[in-house]
Amino acid sequence: MDLQNQQRVKEAAEQYGIDDIVVVLGTSDPEGAGIYAETVTAGDPTFAGPLAGVQLGLPVYHVLDPILKDEADPAAWEEQVSMMEMVLDGDALAKAVTEMREQSGKSTL
């Protein structure tokens, strides 16, 4: 997660509190998804960005997580996400994010 996005997440958490934020990732590889999930839950693992050492514990999900699909408007899902769902390994992506959320997150949906 780049430094600008880390700063945006940090500012949003400070402004709205962790109970009113859900982070939805759309990255295409499980390793990256896990690192991004770690960044918004346990802090930046590279210790280079605004979230270095900052344990926000935000609830984080991958957009292809079945929990989100069940809540999404079917027409919007078809238009915005279905192509990604066909070409990516949604199970692996959701698993990587879920593991980090369960390990370091403070809340869920």
C-alpha positions as CSV (number, residue, x, y, z in Angstrom):
1,M,0.0,0.0,0.0
2,D,1.6,3.3,-1.1
3,L,2.3,6.0,1.4
4,Q,-0.6,8.3,0.2
5,N,-3.2,5.5,0.7
6,Q,-1.7,4.7,4.2
7,Q,-2.1,8.4,5.1
8,R,-5.7,8.4,3.8
9,V,-6.6,5.3,5.8
10,K,-4.9,6.8,9.0
11,E,-6.8,10.1,8.6
12,A,-10.1,8.4,8.0
13,A,-9.6,6.2,11.1
14,E,-8.8,9.3,13.2
15,Q,-11.8,11.2,11.8
16,Y,-14.4,8.5,11.9
17,G,-13.1,5.9,14.3
18,I,-12.5,2.2,13.5
19,D,-16.1,1.2,14.1
20,D,-17.4,3.2,11.1
21,I,-14.8,2.1,8.5
22,V,-14.4,-1.0,6.5
23,V,-11.4,-1.4,4.2
24,V,-12.2,-3.2,0.9
25,L,-9.2,-4.4,-1.1
26,G,-9.1,-5.2,-4.8
27,T,-5.5,-6.3,-5.3
28,S,-5.0,-9.2,-7.7
29,D,-2.5,-11.4,-5.8
30,P,-2.9,-13.1,-2.4
31,E,0.5,-12.1,-1.1
32,G,-0.2,-8.4,-1.8
33,A,-3.7,-8.7,-0.3
34,G,-2.2,-10.2,2.9
35,I,0.4,-7.4,3.1
36,Y,-2.2,-4.7,2.5
37,A,-4.5,-6.3,5.1
38,E,-1.6,-6.4,7.6
39,T,-1.0,-2.7,7.0
40,V,-4.5,-1.6,8.0
41,T,-4.7,-4.0,10.9
42,A,-1.3,-4.5,12.5
43,G,0.6,-1.6,10.9
44,D,2.9,-1.2,7.9
45,P,5.2,-4.3,7.9
46,T,7.9,-2.4,6.0
47,F,8.0,0.3,8.7
48,A,8.2,2.9,6.0
49,G,4.8,4.6,5.9
50,P,2.4,6.5,8.0
51,L,1.0,3.3,9.5
52,A,4.4,2.0,10.6
53,G,3.8,0.8,14.2
54,V,0.2,1.9,14.1
55,Q,-2.2,-0.9,14.9
56,L,-5.5,0.3,13.6
57,G,-7.2,-3.1,13.7
58,L,-9.6,-2.1,10.9
59,P,-12.0,-4.6,9.5
60,V,-10.6,-5.5,6.1
61,Y,-12.1,-7.6,3.3
62,H,-11.2,-8.5,-0.3
63,V,-13.8,-7.4,-2.8
64,L,-14.2,-11.0,-3.9
65,D,-15.0,-12.2,-0.4
66,P,-18.4,-14.0,-0.5
67,I,-19.5,-11.9,2.5
68,L,-19.3,-8.8,0.3
69,K,-20.8,-10.4,-2.7
70,D,-23.9,-11.4,-0.7
71,E,-24.4,-7.8,0.4
72,A,-23.8,-6.2,-3.0
73,D,-26.4,-5.1,-5.5
74,P,-26.4,-7.8,-8.2
75,A,-26.4,-5.3,-11.1
76,A,-23.6,-3.3,-9.6
77,W,-21.6,-6.5,-8.9
78,E,-22.1,-7.6,-12.5
79,E,-21.0,-4.3,-13.9
80,Q,-18.1,-3.6,-11.6
81,V,-16.7,-6.9,-10.2
82,S,-17.8,-9.9,-12.2
83,M,-14.9,-9.7,-14.7
84,M,-12.4,-9.7,-11.9
85,E,-14.2,-12.6,-10.3
86,M,-13.8,-14.7,-13.5
87,V,-10.1,-14.2,-13.8
88,L,-8.8,-14.1,-10.2
89,D,-8.6,-16.7,-7.5
90,G,-11.2,-15.2,-5.2
91,D,-10.9,-17.9,-2.6
92,A,-7.1,-17.4,-2.2
93,L,-7.5,-13.6,-2.1
94,A,-10.3,-13.7,0.5
95,K,-8.4,-16.3,2.6
96,A,-5.2,-14.1,2.7
97,V,-7.2,-11.1,3.9
98,T,-9.3,-13.2,6.3
99,E,-6.3,-14.7,8.0
100,M,-4.8,-11.2,8.7
101,R,-8.2,-9.8,9.8
102,E,-8.7,-12.7,12.3
103,Q,-5.1,-12.3,13.5
104,S,-4.9,-8.6,14.0
105,G,-8.3,-7.0,13.4
106,K,-10.3,-5.5,16.2
107,S,-13.7,-5.8,14.5
108,T,-15.6,-7.3,11.6
109,L,-18.8,-6.6,9.6
